[in-house]
Amino acid sequence: MVKFGVILPFSLLRFNLKLCRIAQLATFVYSIFVAAKLKLGKSRKYFLVLFLFAISASAFAQKAGSGSDQFASMDQEVGGFPTEGTFFGLPANIHGQTTYINQRYSPFNSPYEGMNSLSSDKSMSYTWSATLFFGVRLAPNTDLYLNPELVSGVAFSGLTGLGGPSNGEATRAQGSQAHFYSARSFIRQTINLEGEKVELENDSNQISQIVSSNRFVITVGNFTTLDIFDDSRYAKDPRVQFMNWGNMTYLAYDYAADARGYGWGLAGEWYQDNWVYRISRMTAPVAPNVLAIDAHILSHYGDQIEAQRDHVIGDLPGKVSILGYRNRMILARFTNATAYVNANNAQGTFALENVRNGEQIKMGIGLNAEQALTKDLGIYMRSFISDGHTETMAFAEADSSLSVGMGINGGRWGRPKDTGGISAMLNGISSNRRAYLQAGGISNFVGDTPYPYAGPNQSLTYKPEQISELYYNALVVKGVLLGVNYQHVINPAYNAARGPVNILSFRIHAEF
């Protein structure tokens, strides 16, 4: 073990110049460009440049890898920056990441547009994030983790106009000016029972640890539900895998969270050999899709429960999981909102707010399955359905969703550390939500409001939204990747009169 106290600041700047001078310089120059583009104060710009420089410097000299990176393509621990050591005599670790995603599309067919339509004009969107993952072991099986994060970005049409938005990072972006906040601050308690020893390696939000295959894990504090539930080896992290929300998790899974996707709560997990059982309660927002959290977790909340079965077929891993959720908060019912629109000629308005006056229950259930077919190829499937009676609490405008796809690495063509994937998604809405949209109502993210924009005798032409996604990441040097992504959207926001939309993206991602 090494101590962070004195070594850490200097270790951030130690890396092998002979091996990565060009890539280091490019990343640093890009960091300066990002900082210059953001509308920060002078002192904050200096801090941002130094912070990104620290991340880019260390990324070339130390292990990097997301827990959901399907083939661990960014691993390989090398000497240099010590990501694990001691902090005031306690075991601790530190990791970091930075990701820039740029997306564009050309004009597409659009006979009309409404307040919450995806703009049919040529458009550009971007997000940028930088995160530090710091952890300290307070007691032998008790860890504290803190994740300060800096984010900026501008979404397509203010994040409206798609059932399945194209960039999972866009949930955190609040505009071109960078925002600093605490993404996570939680305590994890592990209670080991009798079982086989399992080694958990040093990683983001995981100090290396020996645990039992039969154990309880309790997490309490500020985190995201997706940290605990619906894990996937092939489709989870938009920073290194597929970008669309429908590949982050089930699109119809309206998990409780603030507008950035985080919340406060308590989660319990029971690992029993190849079974895992999970349950949690999370805070709800004070109103749908806002940042403010409702602290009355006994009255307004999101509950979820999940059972997961891991298996091996022919020495190749796979799993199957079932997840269900139940939300309770003040929400509008679509039948009431539709009646309000028709009675008050309120087409083109956010009529949901006018009937949001009672506590509602919202529920859903889904299935997740994945299987490795070879050492460098795997497939996955997610399917989910929600009851569809009430408006969206915190996630996407969908009441049913299906996604299938596969992930692959580049071993077959001599690039074993490159990764790629292809997927297809089918998103649907309930008859109640569809009736509200066809009547001319709008909601948080969708609403083409055909009247009066299309004419009084034309209604929204409903069809399920179809999205195909393809991506490829090239590992440039250890810890740094460049990626390209393509998404083809048919019936954007469930409207067959508009589209299709072709979205091209590139990203730069670095970790240490």
WOKA-V550912 format. One record per residue. N is the residue number from 1. D_FIRST is the distance of its C-alpha to the first C-alpha in Angstrom with 2 decimals. Layout:
n | d_first
N | D_FIRST
N | D_FIRST
This chain:
n | d_first
1 | 0.00
2 | 3.78
3 | 6.77
4 | 9.49
5 | 12.25
6 | 13.35
7 | 11.63
8 | 12.57
9 | 16.33
10 | 16.50
11 | 14.32
12 | 16.80
13 | 19.46
14 | 18.02
15 | 19.56
16 | 21.90
17 | 25.31
18 | 27.25
19 | 26.37
20 | 26.67
21 | 28.63
22 | 31.50
23 | 29.64
24 | 27.46
25 | 30.69
26 | 32.45
27 | 29.83
28 | 29.74
29 | 33.55
30 | 33.75
31 | 31.45
32 | 33.89
33 | 36.78
34 | 35.45
35 | 34.85
36 | 38.32
37 | 39.96
38 | 38.52
39 | 40.53
40 | 37.85
41 | 38.31
42 | 37.53
43 | 34.39
44 | 33.12
45 | 33.84
46 | 31.71
47 | 28.82
48 | 29.38
49 | 29.51
50 | 26.28
51 | 24.55
52 | 25.91
53 | 25.14
54 | 21.46
55 | 21.51
56 | 23.63
57 | 21.66
58 | 18.29
59 | 20.11
60 | 21.12
61 | 17.77
62 | 15.57
63 | 16.18
64 | 18.96
65 | 21.01
66 | 22.91
67 | 22.98
68 | 26.72
69 | 26.91
70 | 29.20
71 | 28.11
72 | 24.48
73 | 25.93
74 | 23.18
75 | 20.25
76 | 19.04
77 | 15.39
78 | 15.44
79 | 13.40
80 | 13.41
81 | 12.43
82 | 8.84
83 | 10.15
84 | 7.23
85 | 4.79
86 | 6.57
87 | 10.29
88 | 12.29
89 | 10.04
90 | 10.21
91 | 8.19
92 | 9.52
93 | 10.47
94 | 13.30
95 | 15.97
96 | 19.50
97 | 22.89
98 | 26.32
99 | 29.56
100 | 33.12
101 | 36.00
102 | 39.59
103 | 42.53
104 | 46.25
105 | 49.50
106 | 53.12
107 | 56.16
108 | 57.10
109 | 60.19
110 | 60.76
111 | 64.30
112 | 63.12
113 | 60.10
114 | 59.33
115 | 57.13
116 | 54.04
117 | 54.77
118 | 52.50
119 | 54.15
120 | 56.11
121 | 55.72
122 | 53.32
123 | 49.95
124 | 46.40
125 | 43.33
126 | 39.71
127 | 36.43
128 | 33.24
129 | 29.99
130 | 26.55
131 | 23.83
132 | 20.34
133 | 18.40
134 | 16.07
135 | 14.71
136 | 13.29
137 | 13.41
138 | 16.01
139 | 16.54
140 | 15.58
141 | 17.88
142 | 18.54
143 | 17.12
144 | 18.48
145 | 18.90
146 | 20.69
147 | 22.32
148 | 24.33
149 | 26.73
150 | 29.37
151 | 32.35
152 | 35.80
153 | 38.49
154 | 42.13
155 | 43.21
156 | 46.43
157 | 49.30
158 | 47.04
159 | 45.41
160 | 48.83
161 | 51.04
162 | 48.94
163 | 48.35
164 | 45.13
165 | 43.70
166 | 42.31
167 | 38.88
168 | 36.33
169 | 34.64
170 | 37.97
171 | 37.55
172 | 35.14
173 | 37.15
174 | 39.52
175 | 41.17
176 | 40.65
177 | 39.09
178 | 35.33
179 | 34.34
180 | 31.06
181 | 30.22
182 | 27.61
183 | 27.63
184 | 25.55
185 | 24.28
186 | 23.92
187 | 22.40
188 | 21.79
189 | 22.35
190 | 22.02
191 | 24.39
192 | 24.00
193 | 27.25
194 | 28.14
195 | 27.46
196 | 25.58
197 | 21.79
198 | 20.67
199 | 17.31
200 | 16.68
201 | 14.53
202 | 12.52
203 | 15.54
204 | 17.53
205 | 17.85
206 | 15.83
207 | 12.26
208 | 11.68
209 | 13.68
210 | 16.09
211 | 19.50
212 | 23.08
213 | 25.70
214 | 27.82
215 | 26.31
216 | 27.28
217 | 25.36
218 | 26.65
219 | 26.07
220 | 27.71
221 | 28.00
222 | 28.67
223 | 28.18
224 | 30.53
225 | 32.36
226 | 31.49
227 | 27.77
228 | 28.93
229 | 32.26
230 | 33.86
231 | 30.92
232 | 31.99
233 | 30.56
234 | 33.30
235 | 34.42
236 | 32.21
237 | 30.46
238 | 32.91
239 | 30.23
240 | 29.88
241 | 32.72
242 | 36.26
243 | 37.07
244 | 39.94
245 | 39.54
246 | 41.21
247 | 38.29
248 | 35.59
249 | 37.04
250 | 40.56
251 | 42.68
252 | 44.87
253 | 41.96
254 | 42.56
255 | 39.29
256 | 39.13
257 | 37.27
258 | 37.93
259 | 39.20
260 | 35.70
261 | 34.93
262 | 32.74
263 | 33.63
264 | 32.69
265 | 32.78
266 | 31.63
267 | 30.79
268 | 30.46
269 | 29.53
270 | 30.29
271 | 28.75
272 | 30.99
273 | 30.34
274 | 32.01
275 | 33.38
276 | 31.90
277 | 33.88
278 | 33.19
279 | 35.02
280 | 34.64
281 | 36.64
282 | 36.08
283 | 37.89
284 | 40.81
285 | 41.80
286 | 44.71
287 | 46.75
288 | 46.19
289 | 43.72
290 | 42.96
291 | 39.73
292 | 40.70
293 | 39.49
294 | 41.82
295 | 40.10
296 | 42.69
297 | 40.56
298 | 43.01
299 | 45.88
300 | 44.54
301 | 41.66
302 | 40.53
303 | 39.88
304 | 38.62
305 | 38.17
306 | 36.97
307 | 37.01
308 | 35.20
309 | 35.80
310 | 33.58
311 | 35.29
312 | 35.30
313 | 38.50
314 | 38.69
315 | 34.89
316 | 34.70
317 | 33.06
318 | 35.01
319 | 35.50
320 | 38.17
321 | 37.79
322 | 40.34
323 | 39.75
324 | 42.15
325 | 42.17
326 | 44.45
327 | 44.63
328 | 46.71
329 | 47.63
330 | 50.64
331 | 51.55
332 | 54.76
333 | 56.59
334 | 57.88
335 | 61.35
336 | 61.77
337 | 60.54
338 | 62.91
339 | 65.81
340 | 64.99
341 | 64.99
342 | 68.33
343 | 69.96
344 | 69.01
345 | 69.13
346 | 65.47
347 | 64.62
348 | 61.81
349 | 60.23
350 | 57.11
351 | 59.31
352 | 56.43
353 | 55.90
354 | 59.49
355 | 59.09
356 | 55.55
357 | 56.77
358 | 55.63
359 | 52.61
360 | 52.12
361 | 50.18
362 | 48.69
363 | 47.41
364 | 46.33
365 | 44.96
366 | 43.34
367 | 42.27
368 | 39.36
369 | 39.28
370 | 37.42
371 | 37.43
372 | 35.99
373 | 38.98
374 | 37.21
375 | 33.67
376 | 34.23
377 | 36.82
378 | 36.93
379 | 39.31
380 | 39.19
381 | 41.68
382 | 41.67
383 | 44.80
384 | 45.35
385 | 48.29
386 | 48.66
387 | 51.85
388 | 52.88
389 | 54.91
390 | 52.88
391 | 51.29
392 | 47.67
393 | 45.26
394 | 42.19
395 | 41.82
396 | 44.37
397 | 48.17
398 | 48.47
399 | 49.77
400 | 49.22
401 | 46.90
402 | 46.30
403 | 43.84
404 | 43.48
405 | 41.68
406 | 39.49
407 | 36.35
408 | 35.97
409 | 33.73
410 | 35.16
411 | 34.70
412 | 38.46
413 | 39.13
414 | 36.33
415 | 33.91
416 | 31.50
417 | 29.05
418 | 31.92
419 | 32.91
420 | 36.16
421 | 38.22
422 | 41.69
423 | 42.86
424 | 45.99
425 | 46.29
426 | 49.33
427 | 49.39
428 | 52.21
429 | 53.48
430 | 55.58
431 | 59.32
432 | 58.91
433 | 56.54
434 | 58.77
435 | 61.88
436 | 60.31
437 | 59.37
438 | 62.79
439 | 64.50
440 | 62.86
441 | 59.95
442 | 56.53
443 | 53.12
444 | 49.71
445 | 49.09
446 | 52.36
447 | 56.09
448 | 58.42
449 | 61.26
450 | 64.13
451 | 66.77
452 | 67.93
453 | 65.93
454 | 67.40
455 | 70.62
456 | 71.89
457 | 72.76
458 | 69.47
459 | 66.57
460 | 63.00
461 | 63.02
462 | 60.27
463 | 58.33
464 | 54.79
465 | 52.24
466 | 51.01
467 | 47.91
468 | 46.73
469 | 43.38
470 | 42.01
471 | 38.80
472 | 36.99
473 | 33.60
474 | 32.94
475 | 29.41
476 | 29.88
477 | 26.49
478 | 23.06
479 | 22.55
480 | 26.09
481 | 29.25
482 | 32.90
483 | 35.04
484 | 38.71
485 | 40.30
486 | 43.90
487 | 45.41
488 | 49.07
489 | 50.35
490 | 53.73
491 | 55.42
492 | 52.97
493 | 52.88
494 | 55.16
495 | 58.07
496 | 59.93
497 | 61.92
498 | 58.97
499 | 56.69
500 | 55.23
501 | 52.28
502 | 50.16
503 | 46.76
504 | 44.82
505 | 41.20
506 | 38.42
507 | 34.78
508 | 31.82
509 | 28.37
510 | 24.94
511 | 21.43
512 | 17.82
